[in-house]
Amino acid sequence: MKKCLIFLISVLMFLFTGCGSSNSEGTAYTEVNTQEGITLSLKEDTLKSSAGTFILTNDTKEAVSYGAKEYHFEQMKDGQWQEFAGTAQANWSDEEVALESGASTELSYNWKTFCGNTTKGEQYRLIIFVNESPVAVEFTGA
């Protein structure tokens, strides 16, 4: 019985930690959107408190690659971006997808599992990696 209780408490602690911010020092992604011609935007009328669809656009002269699954989700707290522990500690695959020059693609993300729902009026940003550099889009929670 005692082992079962310890296990249950451990699982609950893990679940609650996954929904909090990973640290109080701020984001690891201080420089984002440094690649000219690469943009990430929120697709109109797709934002929900648990998910959204984003448009990645490559207006460069060459194909780029981006992580097929990996994303990082942050919230503005006390004037600085803080990543949710759920995405900071996730074990992402190394799968890459190519995006040709002049092309755009829609990317849908559901952050509820890793981060919970957004709060209406709060500031958030989603970060993906394009050619191994962070590209971010900021938005207000639904």
N, CA, C and O atoms as CSV, one atom per row, in Angstrom:
chain,resi,resn,atom,element,x,y,z
A,1,MET,N,N,0.824,-1.191,0.000
A,1,MET,CA,C,0.000,0.000,0.000
A,1,MET,C,C,0.874,1.265,0.000
A,1,MET,O,O,0.598,2.234,-0.707
A,2,LYS,N,N,1.936,1.220,0.816
A,2,LYS,CA,C,2.825,2.372,0.911
A,2,LYS,C,C,3.526,2.637,-0.423
A,2,LYS,O,O,3.667,3.791,-0.827
A,3,LYS,N,N,3.969,1.573,-1.113
A,3,LYS,CA,C,4.620,1.725,-2.413
A,3,LYS,C,C,3.655,2.300,-3.435
A,3,LYS,O,O,4.042,3.130,-4.257
A,4,CYS,N,N,2.415,1.870,-3.389
A,4,CYS,CA,C,1.388,2.374,-4.314
A,4,CYS,C,C,1.160,3.866,-4.097
A,4,CYS,O,O,1.029,4.623,-5.058
A,5,LEU,N,N,1.113,4.283,-2.849
A,5,LEU,CA,C,0.911,5.686,-2.522
A,5,LEU,C,C,2.096,6.530,-2.994
A,5,LEU,O,O,1.905,7.615,-3.543
A,6,ILE,N,N,3.306,6.040,-2.783
A,6,ILE,CA,C,4.503,6.762,-3.235
A,6,ILE,C,C,4.505,6.884,-4.756
A,6,ILE,O,O,4.830,7.940,-5.299
A,7,PHE,N,N,4.143,5.802,-5.439
A,7,PHE,CA,C,4.071,5.833,-6.897
A,7,PHE,C,C,3.039,6.855,-7.368
A,7,PHE,O,O,3.310,7.631,-8.284
A,8,LEU,N,N,1.875,6.861,-6.757
A,8,LEU,CA,C,0.809,7.790,-7.136
A,8,LEU,C,C,1.250,9.235,-6.927
A,8,LEU,O,O,1.002,10.088,-7.780
A,9,ILE,N,N,1.892,9.510,-5.817
A,9,ILE,CA,C,2.379,10.867,-5.547
A,9,ILE,C,C,3.433,11.268,-6.577
A,9,ILE,O,O,3.439,12.408,-7.042
A,10,SER,N,N,4.315,10.350,-6.935
A,10,SER,CA,C,5.346,10.633,-7.943
A,10,SER,C,C,4.731,10.976,-9.291
A,10,SER,O,O,5.165,11.917,-9.955
A,11,VAL,N,N,3.724,10.216,-9.693
A,11,VAL,CA,C,3.048,10.471,-10.968
A,11,VAL,C,C,2.372,11.834,-10.943
A,11,VAL,O,O,2.475,12.588,-11.910
A,12,LEU,N,N,1.689,12.158,-9.866
A,12,LEU,CA,C,1.019,13.458,-9.765
A,12,LEU,C,C,2.024,14.605,-9.796
A,12,LEU,O,O,1.769,15.629,-10.431
A,13,MET,N,N,3.153,14.450,-9.126
A,13,MET,CA,C,4.178,15.497,-9.152
A,13,MET,C,C,4.698,15.701,-10.567
A,13,MET,O,O,4.909,16.837,-10.992
A,14,PHE,N,N,4.905,14.610,-11.302
A,14,PHE,CA,C,5.369,14.707,-12.683
A,14,PHE,C,C,4.349,15.450,-13.538
A,14,PHE,O,O,4.720,16.320,-14.327
A,15,LEU,N,N,3.076,15.118,-13.390
A,15,LEU,CA,C,2.034,15.764,-14.192
A,15,LEU,C,C,1.940,17.250,-13.891
A,15,LEU,O,O,1.821,18.060,-14.810
A,16,PHE,N,N,1.993,17.618,-12.622
A,16,PHE,CA,C,1.890,19.029,-12.272
A,16,PHE,C,C,3.127,19.810,-12.695
A,16,PHE,O,O,3.012,20.982,-13.054
A,17,THR,N,N,4.288,19.203,-12.663
A,17,THR,CA,C,5.505,19.886,-13.087
A,17,THR,C,C,5.488,20.141,-14.579
A,17,THR,O,O,5.986,21.175,-15.025
A,18,GLY,N,N,4.938,19.247,-15.354
A,18,GLY,CA,C,4.886,19.392,-16.803
A,18,GLY,C,C,4.074,20.576,-17.258
A,18,GLY,O,O,4.264,21.058,-18.374
A,19,CYS,N,N,3.172,21.061,-16.424
A,19,CYS,CA,C,2.308,22.174,-16.805
A,19,CYS,C,C,2.861,23.518,-16.370
A,19,CYS,O,O,2.319,24.555,-16.753
A,20,GLY,N,N,3.909,23.529,-15.593
A,20,GLY,CA,C,4.461,24.783,-15.118
A,20,GLY,C,C,5.566,25.285,-16.025
A,20,GLY,O,O,5.980,24.597,-16.958
A,21,SER,N,N,6.035,26.479,-15.746
A,21,SER,CA,C,7.174,27.008,-16.491
A,21,SER,C,C,8.432,26.298,-16.042
A,21,SER,O,O,8.543,25.881,-14.889
A,22,SER,N,N,9.388,26.159,-16.961
A,22,SER,CA,C,10.573,25.356,-16.670
A,22,SER,C,C,11.561,26.062,-15.757
A,22,SER,O,O,12.298,25.407,-15.020
A,23,ASN,N,N,11.587,27.379,-15.793
A,23,ASN,CA,C,12.521,28.075,-14.919
A,23,ASN,C,C,12.067,29.503,-14.730
A,23,ASN,O,O,11.179,29.986,-15.433
A,24,SER,N,N,12.678,30.168,-13.785
A,24,SER,CA,C,12.313,31.556,-13.538
A,24,SER,C,C,13.330,32.516,-14.140
A,24,SER,O,O,13.164,33.732,-14.038
A,25,GLU,N,N,14.381,31.991,-14.767
A,25,GLU,CA,C,15.404,32.844,-15.353
A,25,GLU,C,C,15.002,33.385,-16.720
A,25,GLU,O,O,15.589,34.359,-17.191
A,26,GLY,N,N,14.036,32.786,-17.348
A,26,GLY,CA,C,13.629,33.229,-18.672
A,26,GLY,C,C,13.977,32.210,-19.736
A,26,GLY,O,O,14.431,31.105,-19.439
A,27,THR,N,N,13.762,32.590,-20.957
A,27,THR,CA,C,13.884,31.694,-22.100
A,27,THR,C,C,15.331,31.385,-22.478
A,27,THR,O,O,16.246,32.164,-22.212
A,28,ALA,N,N,15.501,30.244,-23.096
A,28,ALA,CA,C,16.793,29.899,-23.702
A,28,ALA,C,C,16.882,30.494,-25.102
A,28,ALA,O,O,17.958,30.516,-25.699
A,29,TYR,N,N,15.753,30.976,-25.630
A,29,TYR,CA,C,15.675,31.469,-27.010
A,29,TYR,C,C,15.594,32.996,-27.005
A,29,TYR,O,O,14.533,33.574,-27.242
A,30,THR,N,N,16.714,33.630,-26.735
A,30,THR,CA,C,16.735,35.086,-26.655
A,30,THR,C,C,16.802,35.739,-28.027
A,30,THR,O,O,16.337,36.866,-28.201
A,31,GLU,N,N,17.373,35.045,-28.999
A,31,GLU,CA,C,17.438,35.572,-30.364
A,31,GLU,C,C,16.630,34.666,-31.279
A,31,GLU,O,O,17.006,33.522,-31.534
A,32,VAL,N,N,15.519,35.193,-31.766
A,32,VAL,CA,C,14.655,34.441,-32.677
A,32,VAL,C,C,14.444,35.256,-33.947
A,32,VAL,O,O,14.716,36.457,-33.979
A,33,ASN,N,N,13.963,34.601,-34.982
A,33,ASN,CA,C,13.629,35.269,-36.246
A,33,ASN,C,C,14.820,36.016,-36.844
A,33,ASN,O,O,14.689,37.155,-37.293
A,34,THR,N,N,15.972,35.367,-36.843
A,34,THR,CA,C,17.184,36.002,-37.372
A,34,THR,C,C,17.433,35.665,-38.840
A,34,THR,O,O,18.337,36.226,-39.459
A,35,GLN,N,N,16.642,34.756,-39.400
A,35,GLN,CA,C,16.819,34.361,-40.803
A,35,GLN,C,C,15.925,35.221,-41.694
A,35,GLN,O,O,14.700,35.197,-41.572
A,36,GLU,N,N,16.541,35.961,-42.568
A,36,GLU,CA,C,15.776,36.795,-43.485
A,36,GLU,C,C,14.968,35.922,-44.442
A,36,GLU,O,O,15.490,34.957,-45.000
A,37,GLY,N,N,13.689,36.265,-44.629
A,37,GLY,CA,C,12.844,35.547,-45.573
A,37,GLY,C,C,12.098,34.357,-44.993
A,37,GLY,O,O,11.330,33.710,-45.706
A,38,ILE,N,N,12.304,34.055,-43.720
A,38,ILE,CA,C,11.600,32.951,-43.063
A,38,ILE,C,C,10.632,33.555,-42.052
A,38,ILE,O,O,11.048,34.285,-41.152
A,39,THR,N,N,9.342,33.254,-42.196
A,39,THR,CA,C,8.355,33.783,-41.258
A,39,THR,C,C,7.427,32.679,-40.772
A,39,THR,O,O,7.162,31.702,-41.474
A,40,LEU,N,N,6.949,32.864,-39.562
A,40,LEU,CA,C,5.963,31.982,-38.951
A,40,LEU,C,C,4.832,32.870,-38.474
A,40,LEU,O,O,5.059,33.822,-37.727
A,41,SER,N,N,3.614,32.567,-38.899
A,41,SER,CA,C,2.466,33.385,-38.519
A,41,SER,C,C,1.305,32.491,-38.101
A,41,SER,O,O,1.235,31.321,-38.477
A,42,LEU,N,N,0.409,33.058,-37.329
A,42,LEU,CA,C,-0.789,32.347,-36.895
A,42,LEU,C,C,-1.834,32.436,-37.995
A,42,LEU,O,O,-2.146,33.530,-38.467
A,43,LYS,N,N,-2.378,31.296,-38.407
A,43,LYS,CA,C,-3.426,31.288,-39.421
A,43,LYS,C,C,-4.702,31.852,-38.798
A,43,LYS,O,O,-5.103,31.461,-37.701
A,44,GLU,N,N,-5.321,32.766,-39.510
A,44,GLU,CA,C,-6.513,33.445,-39.017
A,44,GLU,C,C,-7.620,32.458,-38.647
A,44,GLU,O,O,-7.861,31.476,-39.349
A,45,ASP,N,N,-8.279,32.740,-37.539
A,45,ASP,CA,C,-9.438,31.975,-37.048
A,45,ASP,C,C,-9.131,30.517,-36.713
A,45,ASP,O,O,-10.032,29.680,-36.778
A,46,THR,N,N,-7.893,30.187,-36.357
A,46,THR,CA,C,-7.568,28.801,-35.993
A,46,THR,C,C,-7.155,28.649,-34.531
A,46,THR,O,O,-7.008,27.527,-34.046
A,47,LEU,N,N,-6.968,29.756,-33.831
A,47,LEU,CA,C,-6.472,29.675,-32.461
A,47,LEU,C,C,-7.567,29.240,-31.498
A,47,LEU,O,O,-8.652,29.819,-31.453
A,48,LYS,N,N,-7.251,28.206,-30.731
A,48,LYS,CA,C,-8.092,27.748,-29.629
A,48,LYS,C,C,-7.213,27.765,-28.389
A,48,LYS,O,O,-6.002,27.958,-28.490
A,49,SER,N,N,-7.803,27.567,-27.236
A,49,SER,CA,C,-7.001,27.597,-26.010
A,49,SER,C,C,-6.025,26.428,-25.928
A,49,SER,O,O,-5.050,26.487,-25.179
A,50,SER,N,N,-6.278,25.372,-26.691
A,50,SER,CA,C,-5.430,24.179,-26.618
A,50,SER,C,C,-4.628,23.908,-27.888
A,50,SER,O,O,-3.801,22.997,-27.903
A,51,ALA,N,N,-4.853,24.677,-28.949
A,51,ALA,CA,C,-4.207,24.366,-30.230
A,51,ALA,C,C,-4.295,25.554,-31.181
A,51,ALA,O,O,-5.025,26.515,-30.943
A,52,GLY,N,N,-3.530,25.458,-32.265
A,52,GLY,CA,C,-3.583,26.472,-33.304
A,52,GLY,C,C,-2.889,25.973,-34.559
A,52,GLY,O,O,-2.112,25.019,-34.528
A,53,THR,N,N,-3.189,26.644,-35.667
A,53,THR,CA,C,-2.541,26.333,-36.938
A,53,THR,C,C,-1.706,27.540,-37.336
A,53,THR,O,O,-2.163,28.681,-37.265
A,54,PHE,N,N,-0.479,27.270,-37.755
A,54,PHE,CA,C,0.479,28.312,-38.077
A,54,PHE,C,C,0.964,28.122,-39.504
A,54,PHE,O,O,0.927,27.014,-40.039
A,55,ILE,N,N,1.419,29.211,-40.119
A,55,ILE,CA,C,1.907,29.161,-41.497
A,55,ILE,C,C,3.394,29.498,-41.498
A,55,ILE,O,O,3.804,30.580,-41.077
A,56,LEU,N,N,4.191,28.546,-41.981
A,56,LEU,CA,C,5.628,28.745,-42.148
A,56,LEU,C,C,5.866,29.092,-43.608
A,56,LEU,O,O,5.476,28.340,-44.502
A,57,THR,N,N,6.511,30.237,-43.851
A,57,THR,CA,C,6.750,30.717,-45.212
A,57,THR,C,C,8.248,30.852,-45.461
A,57,THR,O,O,8.991,31.390,-44.640
A,58,ASN,N,N,8.665,30.347,-46.616
A,58,ASN,CA,C,10.065,30.421,-47.030
A,58,ASN,C,C,10.164,31.342,-48.240
A,58,ASN,O,O,9.923,30.919,-49.371
A,59,ASP,N,N,10.519,32.601,-48.000
A,59,ASP,CA,C,10.713,33.564,-49.083
A,59,ASP,C,C,12.197,33.749,-49.397
A,59,ASP,O,O,12.615,34.821,-49.837
A,60,THR,N,N,12.989,32.703,-49.169
A,60,THR,CA,C,14.410,32.755,-49.515
A,60,THR,C,C,14.601,32.129,-50.895
A,60,THR,O,O,13.640,31.663,-51.508
A,61,LYS,N,N,15.834,32.119,-51.379
A,61,LYS,CA,C,16.125,31.548,-52.697
A,61,LYS,C,C,16.494,30.074,-52.631
A,61,LYS,O,O,16.771,29.457,-53.661
A,62,GLU,N,N,16.502,29.501,-51.425
A,62,GLU,CA,C,16.877,28.095,-51.260
A,62,GLU,C,C,15.868,27.367,-50.384
A,62,GLU,O,O,15.138,27.987,-49.609
A,63,ALA,N,N,15.837,26.056,-50.515
A,63,ALA,CA,C,14.999,25.230,-49.647
A,63,ALA,C,C,15.553,25.294,-48.221
A,63,ALA,O,O,16.756,25.458,-48.019
A,64,VAL,N,N,14.668,25.165,-47.248
A,64,VAL,CA,C,15.059,25.123,-45.840
A,64,VAL,C,C,14.490,23.847,-45.227
A,64,VAL,O,O,13.639,23.187,-45.823
A,65,SER,N,N,14.961,23.509,-44.044
A,65,SER,CA,C,14.402,22.346,-43.355
A,65,SER,C,C,13.952,22.764,-41.962
A,65,SER,O,O,14.524,23.662,-41.345
A,66,TYR,N,N,12.915,22.090,-41.486
A,66,TYR,CA,C,12.389,22.386,-40.153
A,66,TYR,C,C,12.031,21.079,-39.458
A,66,TYR,O,O,11.797,20.056,-40.102
A,67,GLY,N,N,11.994,21.134,-38.131
A,67,GLY,CA,C,11.642,19.955,-37.349
A,67,GLY,C,C,10.190,19.586,-37.563
A,67,GLY,O,O,9.301,20.424,-37.413
A,68,ALA,N,N,9.947,18.330,-37.913
A,68,ALA,CA,C,8.592,17.879,-38.230
A,68,ALA,C,C,7.673,17.904,-37.016
A,68,ALA,O,O,6.476,18.149,-37.162
A,69,LYS,N,N,8.195,17.659,-35.843
A,69,LYS,CA,C,7.360,17.561,-34.642
A,69,LYS,C,C,7.729,18.573,-33.561
A,69,LYS,O,O,6.864,19.009,-32.802
A,70,GLU,N,N,8.987,18.947,-33.485
A,70,GLU,CA,C,9.471,19.755,-32.363
A,70,GLU,C,C,8.916,21.174,-32.371
A,70,GLU,O,O,8.883,21.848,-33.401
A,71,TYR,N,N,8.486,21.601,-31.198
A,71,TYR,CA,C,8.117,22.994,-30.982
A,71,TYR,C,C,8.357,23.321,-29.513
A,71,TYR,O,O,8.435,22.431,-28.666
A,72,HIS,N,N,8.471,24.585,-29.238
A,72,HIS,CA,C,8.635,25.053,-27.861
A,72,HIS,C,C,7.568,26.105,-27.625
A,72,HIS,O,O,7.267,26.910,-28.506
A,73,PHE,N,N,7.002,26.092,-26.432
A,73,PHE,CA,C,5.865,26.951,-26.116
A,73,PHE,C,C,6.208,27.773,-24.882
A,73,PHE,O,O,6.599,27.228,-23.850
A,74,GLU,N,N,6.060,29.086,-24.998
A,74,GLU,CA,C,6.440,29.981,-23.913
A,74,GLU,C,C,5.311,30.946,-23.572
A,74,GLU,O,O,4.434,31.226,-24.389
A,75,GLN,N,N,5.361,31.445,-22.339
A,75,GLN,CA,C,4.410,32.445,-21.872
A,75,GLN,C,C,5.195,33.630,-21.329
A,75,GLN,O,O,6.248,33.460,-20.714
A,76,MET,N,N,4.673,34.832,-21.562
A,76,MET,CA,C,5.298,36.038,-21.024
A,76,MET,C,C,4.892,36.158,-19.555
A,76,MET,O,O,3.708,36.258,-19.231
A,77,LYS,N,N,5.897,36.145,-18.671
A,77,LYS,CA,C,5.654,36.295,-17.233
A,77,LYS,C,C,6.643,37.298,-16.678
A,77,LYS,O,O,7.854,37.167,-16.862
A,78,ASP,N,N,6.117,38.293,-16.001
A,78,ASP,CA,C,6.965,39.323,-15.389
A,78,ASP,C,C,7.937,39.932,-16.388
A,78,ASP,O,O,9.091,40.199,-16.052
A,79,GLY,N,N,7.475,40.152,-17.609
A,79,GLY,CA,C,8.278,40.825,-18.619
A,79,GLY,C,C,9.305,39.973,-19.330
A,79,GLY,O,O,10.120,40.499,-20.087
A,80,GLN,N,N,9.286,38.661,-19.106
A,80,GLN,CA,C,10.229,37.794,-19.822
A,80,GLN,C,C,9.536,36.508,-20.257
A,80,GLN,O,O,8.588,36.044,-19.623
A,81,TRP,N,N,10.033,35.948,-21.354
A,81,TRP,CA,C,9.488,34.698,-21.863
A,81,TRP,C,C,9.983,33.546,-21.009
A,81,TRP,O,O,11.164,33.463,-20.670
A,82,GLN,N,N,9.049,32.650,-20.665
A,82,GLN,CA,C,9.397,31.449,-19.908
A,82,GLN,C,C,8.769,30.244,-20.587
A,82,GLN,O,O,7.566,30.213,-20.842
A,83,GLU,N,N,9.602,29.253,-20.874
A,83,GLU,CA,C,9.117,28.057,-21.563
A,83,GLU,C,C,8.404,27.126,-20.589
A,83,GLU,O,O,8.811,26.976,-19.437
A,84,PHE,N,N,7.340,26.508,-21.072
A,84,PHE,CA,C,6.648,25.493,-20.292
A,84,PHE,C,C,7.555,24.275,-20.171
A,84,PHE,O,O,8.218,23.888,-21.133
A,85,ALA,N,N,7.580,23.681,-18.997
A,85,ALA,CA,C,8.422,22.504,-18.753
A,85,ALA,C,C,8.068,21.363,-19.702
A,85,ALA,O,O,8.942,20.589,-20.093
A,86,GLY,N,N,6.810,21.256,-20.068
A,86,GLY,CA,C,6.375,20.165,-20.947
A,86,GLY,C,C,7.102,20.140,-22.275
A,86,GLY,O,O,7.508,19.069,-22.727
A,87,THR,N,N,7.278,21.288,-22.914
A,87,THR,CA,C,7.992,21.301,-24.197
A,87,THR,C,C,9.498,21.373,-23.992
A,87,THR,O,O,10.258,20.876,-24.824
A,88,ALA,N,N,9.939,21.982,-22.902
A,88,ALA,CA,C,11.376,22.078,-22.637
A,88,ALA,C,C,11.983,20.705,-22.382
A,88,ALA,O,O,13.134,20.456,-22.743
A,89,GLN,N,N,11.216,19.819,-21.764
A,89,GLN,CA,C,11.743,18.513,-21.376
A,89,GLN,C,C,11.305,17.385,-22.302
A,89,GLN,O,O,11.641,16.224,-22.065
A,90,ALA,N,N,10.569,17.709,-23.339
A,90,ALA,CA,C,10.080,16.669,-24.257
A,90,ALA,C,C,11.231,16.037,-25.027
A,90,ALA,O,O,12.255,16.676,-25.270
A,91,ASN,N,N,11.055,14.800,-25.400
A,91,ASN,CA,C,12.047,14.070,-26.185
A,91,ASN,C,C,11.588,14.089,-27.646
A,91,ASN,O,O,10.866,13.194,-28.084
A,92,TRP,N,N,12.006,15.104,-28.391
A,92,TRP,CA,C,11.549,15.304,-29.762
A,92,TRP,C,C,12.316,14.403,-30.721
A,92,TRP,O,O,13.471,14.051,-30.476
A,93,SER,N,N,11.662,14.038,-31.807
A,93,SER,CA,C,12.349,13.257,-32.845
A,93,SER,C,C,13.224,14.196,-33.674
A,93,SER,O,O,13.024,15.411,-33.677
A,94,ASP,N,N,14.185,13.620,-34.370
A,94,ASP,CA,C,15.090,14.405,-35.211
A,94,ASP,C,C,14.578,14.538,-36.642
A,94,ASP,O,O,15.302,15.016,-37.514
A,95,GLU,N,N,13.355,14.125,-36.888
A,95,GLU,CA,C,12.794,14.142,-38.243
A,95,GLU,C,C,12.728,15.571,-38.783
A,95,GLU,O,O,12.201,16.473,-38.132
A,96,GLU,N,N,13.269,15.755,-39.979
A,96,GLU,CA,C,13.275,17.060,-40.639
A,96,GLU,C,C,12.420,17.003,-41.899
A,96,GLU,O,O,12.316,15.963,-42.550
A,97,VAL,N,N,11.811,18.138,-42.228
A,97,VAL,CA,C,10.998,18.259,-43.433
A,97,VAL,C,C,11.538,19.437,-44.237
A,97,VAL,O,O,11.899,20.466,-43.665
A,98,ALA,N,N,11.594,19.291,-45.553
A,98,ALA,CA,C,12.078,20.374,-46.421
A,98,ALA,C,C,10.918,21.273,-46.837
A,98,ALA,O,O,9.800,20.808,-47.061
A,99,LEU,N,N,11.206,22.561,-46.935
A,99,LEU,CA,C,10.253,23.532,-47.462
A,99,LEU,C,C,10.969,24.274,-48.587
A,99,LEU,O,O,11.959,24.972,-48.365
A,100,GLU,N,N,10.451,24.109,-49.780
A,100,GLU,CA,C,11.091,24.676,-50.969
A,100,GLU,C,C,11.048,26.201,-50.968
A,100,GLU,O,O,10.230,26.813,-50.282
A,101,SER,N,N,11.930,26.791,-51.736
A,101,SER,CA,C,11.987,28.235,-51.910
A,101,SER,C,C,10.647,28.751,-52.426
A,101,SER,O,O,10.073,28.177,-53.351
A,102,GLY,N,N,10.149,29.832,-51.827
A,102,GLY,CA,C,8.893,30.438,-52.262
A,102,GLY,C,C,7.645,29.716,-51.794
A,102,GLY,O,O,6.540,30.097,-52.179
A,103,ALA,N,N,7.786,28.693,-50.982
A,103,ALA,CA,C,6.635,27.892,-50.549
A,103,ALA,C,C,6.219,28.224,-49.117
A,103,ALA,O,O,6.982,28.802,-48.343
A,104,SER,N,N,4.991,27.841,-48.793
A,104,SER,CA,C,4.444,27.946,-47.440
A,104,SER,C,C,3.825,26.616,-47.070
A,104,SER,O,O,3.437,25.834,-47.938
A,105,THR,N,N,3.736,26.364,-45.775
A,105,THR,CA,C,3.081,25.150,-45.292
A,105,THR,C,C,2.342,25.453,-43.998
A,105,THR,O,O,2.751,26.318,-43.223
A,106,GLU,N,N,1.254,24.736,-43.775
A,106,GLU,CA,C,0.494,24.877,-42.537
A,106,GLU,C,C,0.982,23.850,-41.528
A,106,GLU,O,O,1.173,22.678,-41.855
A,107,LEU,N,N,1.179,24.305,-40.304
A,107,LEU,CA,C,1.633,23.448,-39.218
A,107,LEU,C,C,0.639,23.565,-38.066
A,107,LEU,O,O,0.403,24.662,-37.560
A,108,SER,N,N,0.067,22.462,-37.658
A,108,SER,CA,C,-0.898,22.471,-36.554
A,108,SER,C,C,-0.249,21.904,-35.303
A,108,SER,O,O,0.423,20.873,-35.343
A,109,TYR,N,N,-0.461,22.594,-34.195
A,109,TYR,CA,C,0.104,22.168,-32.917
A,109,TYR,C,C,-0.998,22.124,-31.866
A,109,TYR,O,O,-1.850,23.010,-31.798
A,110,ASN,N,N,-0.965,21.077,-31.048
A,110,ASN,CA,C,-1.860,20.947,-29.910
A,110,ASN,C,C,-0.975,20.897,-28.667
A,110,ASN,O,O,-0.322,19.887,-28.405
A,111,TRP,N,N,-0.956,21.985,-27.906
A,111,TRP,CA,C,-0.067,22.092,-26.748
A,111,TRP,C,C,-0.733,21.682,-25.439
A,111,TRP,O,O,-0.103,21.753,-24.384
A,112,LYS,N,N,-1.978,21.260,-25.487
A,112,LYS,CA,C,-2.691,20.931,-24.246
A,112,LYS,C,C,-1.978,19.845,-23.446
A,112,LYS,O,O,-1.879,19.954,-22.223
A,113,THR,N,N,-1.483,18.807,-24.102
A,113,THR,CA,C,-0.826,17.705,-23.399
A,113,THR,C,C,0.416,18.178,-22.651
A,113,THR,O,O,0.633,17.783,-21.505
A,114,PHE,N,N,1.232,19.020,-23.285
A,114,PHE,CA,C,2.480,19.466,-22.675
A,114,PHE,C,C,2.311,20.681,-21.770
A,114,PHE,O,O,3.057,20.839,-20.803
A,115,CYS,N,N,1.337,21.544,-22.072
A,115,CYS,CA,C,1.287,22.844,-21.407
A,115,CYS,C,C,-0.073,23.226,-20.848
A,115,CYS,O,O,-0.174,24.217,-20.124
A,116,GLY,N,N,-1.102,22.486,-21.155
A,116,GLY,CA,C,-2.439,22.885,-20.738
A,116,GLY,C,C,-3.014,23.899,-21.710
A,116,GLY,O,O,-2.491,24.075,-22.811
A,117,ASN,N,N,-4.081,24.561,-21.312
A,117,ASN,CA,C,-4.736,25.558,-22.159
A,117,ASN,C,C,-4.141,26.941,-21.928
A,117,ASN,O,O,-3.609,27.231,-20.857
A,118,THR,N,N,-4.238,27.785,-22.944
A,118,THR,CA,C,-3.816,29.171,-22.789
A,118,THR,C,C,-4.883,29.927,-22.006
A,118,THR,O,O,-6.027,29.487,-21.900
A,119,THR,N,N,-4.487,31.066,-21.463
A,119,THR,CA,C,-5.402,31.931,-20.731
A,119,THR,C,C,-5.703,33.142,-21.601
A,119,THR,O,O,-4.790,33.776,-22.131
A,120,LYS,N,N,-6.973,33.458,-21.746
A,120,LYS,CA,C,-7.384,34.585,-22.582
A,120,LYS,C,C,-6.693,35.868,-22.108
A,120,LYS,O,O,-6.686,36.189,-20.920
A,121,GLY,N,N,-6.117,36.585,-23.068
A,121,GLY,CA,C,-5.463,37.850,-22.785
A,121,GLY,C,C,-3.985,37.752,-22.440
A,121,GLY,O,O,-3.285,38.764,-22.457
A,122,GLU,N,N,-3.493,36.558,-22.127
A,122,GLU,CA,C,-2.073,36.373,-21.807
A,122,GLU,C,C,-1.259,36.249,-23.097
A,122,GLU,O,O,-1.780,35.821,-24.126
A,123,GLN,N,N,0.022,36.627,-23.034
A,123,GLN,CA,C,0.904,36.567,-24.201
A,123,GLN,C,C,1.653,35.236,-24.242
A,123,GLN,O,O,2.177,34.771,-23.229
A,124,TYR,N,N,1.694,34.633,-25.434
A,124,TYR,CA,C,2.378,33.361,-25.658
A,124,TYR,C,C,3.210,33.465,-26.927
A,124,TYR,O,O,3.009,34.357,-27.751
A,125,ARG,N,N,4.148,32.536,-27.066
A,125,ARG,CA,C,4.839,32.405,-28.340
A,125,ARG,C,C,5.196,30.939,-28.569
A,125,ARG,O,O,5.505,30.186,-27.645
A,126,LEU,N,N,5.139,30.579,-29.842
A,126,LEU,CA,C,5.482,29.241,-30.295
A,126,LEU,C,C,6.781,29.358,-31.070
A,126,LEU,O,O,6.940,30.260,-31.893
A,127,ILE,N,N,7.707,28.452,-30.812
A,127,ILE,CA,C,9.017,28.483,-31.461
A,127,ILE,C,C,9.260,27.152,-32.151
A,127,ILE,O,O,9.053,26.090,-31.565
A,128,ILE,N,N,9.699,27.217,-33.401
A,128,ILE,CA,C,10.146,26.025,-34.122
A,128,ILE,C,C,11.564,26.308,-34.621
A,128,ILE,O,O,12.035,27.445,-34.574
A,129,PHE,N,N,12.227,25.272,-35.094
A,129,PHE,CA,C,13.578,25.446,-35.623
A,129,PHE,C,C,13.572,25.264,-37.126
A,129,PHE,O,O,13.108,24.245,-37.639
A,130,VAL,N,N,14.096,26.273,-37.837
A,130,VAL,CA,C,14.246,26.232,-39.284
A,130,VAL,C,C,15.740,26.383,-39.558
A,130,VAL,O,O,16.364,27.355,-39.133
A,131,ASN,N,N,16.304,25.412,-40.272
A,131,ASN,CA,C,17.763,25.386,-40.478
A,131,ASN,C,C,18.502,25.557,-39.148
A,131,ASN,O,O,19.517,26.250,-39.065
A,132,GLU,N,N,17.973,24.916,-38.127
A,132,GLU,CA,C,18.553,24.880,-36.777
A,132,GLU,C,C,18.548,26.223,-36.053
A,132,GLU,O,O,19.233,26.373,-35.041
A,133,SER,N,N,17.789,27.202,-36.549
A,133,SER,CA,C,17.658,28.497,-35.883
A,133,SER,C,C,16.215,28.688,-35.427
A,133,SER,O,O,15.288,28.306,-36.142
A,134,PRO,N,N,16.011,29.280,-34.234
A,134,PRO,CA,C,14.651,29.441,-33.729
A,134,PRO,C,C,13.860,30.515,-34.478
A,134,PRO,O,O,14.335,31.629,-34.698
A,135,VAL,N,N,12.648,30.143,-34.857
A,135,VAL,CA,C,11.708,31.057,-35.509
A,135,VAL,C,C,10.461,31.075,-34.633
A,135,VAL,O,O,9.927,30.022,-34.287
A,136,ALA,N,N,9.998,32.270,-34.273
A,136,ALA,CA,C,8.906,32.388,-33.308
A,136,ALA,C,C,7.746,33.202,-33.851
A,136,ALA,O,O,7.898,34.037,-34.742
A,137,VAL,N,N,6.580,32.927,-33.279
A,137,VAL,CA,C,5.390,33.733,-33.529
A,137,VAL,C,C,4.754,34.013,-32.173
A,137,VAL,O,O,4.586,33.108,-31.355
A,138,GLU,N,N,4.404,35.275,-31.945
A,138,GLU,CA,C,3.760,35.671,-30.695
A,138,GLU,C,C,2.268,35.831,-30.929
A,138,GLU,O,O,1.834,36.230,-32.009
A,139,PHE,N,N,1.484,35.512,-29.893
A,139,PHE,CA,C,0.035,35.669,-29.990
A,139,PHE,C,C,-0.565,35.796,-28.598
A,139,PHE,O,O,0.073,35.470,-27.596
A,140,THR,N,N,-1.795,36.274,-28.556
A,140,THR,CA,C,-2.534,36.415,-27.306
A,140,THR,C,C,-3.435,35.211,-27.131
A,140,THR,O,O,-4.118,34.802,-28.070
A,141,GLY,N,N,-3.444,34.639,-25.932
A,141,GLY,CA,C,-4.219,33.436,-25.645
A,141,GLY,C,C,-5.704,33.598,-25.895
A,141,GLY,O,O,-6.275,34.675,-25.719
A,142,ALA,N,N,-6.316,32.495,-26.311
A,142,ALA,CA,C,-7.753,32.487,-26.611
A,142,ALA,C,C,-8.547,32.101,-25.386
A,142,ALA,O,O,-9.776,32.038,-25.441
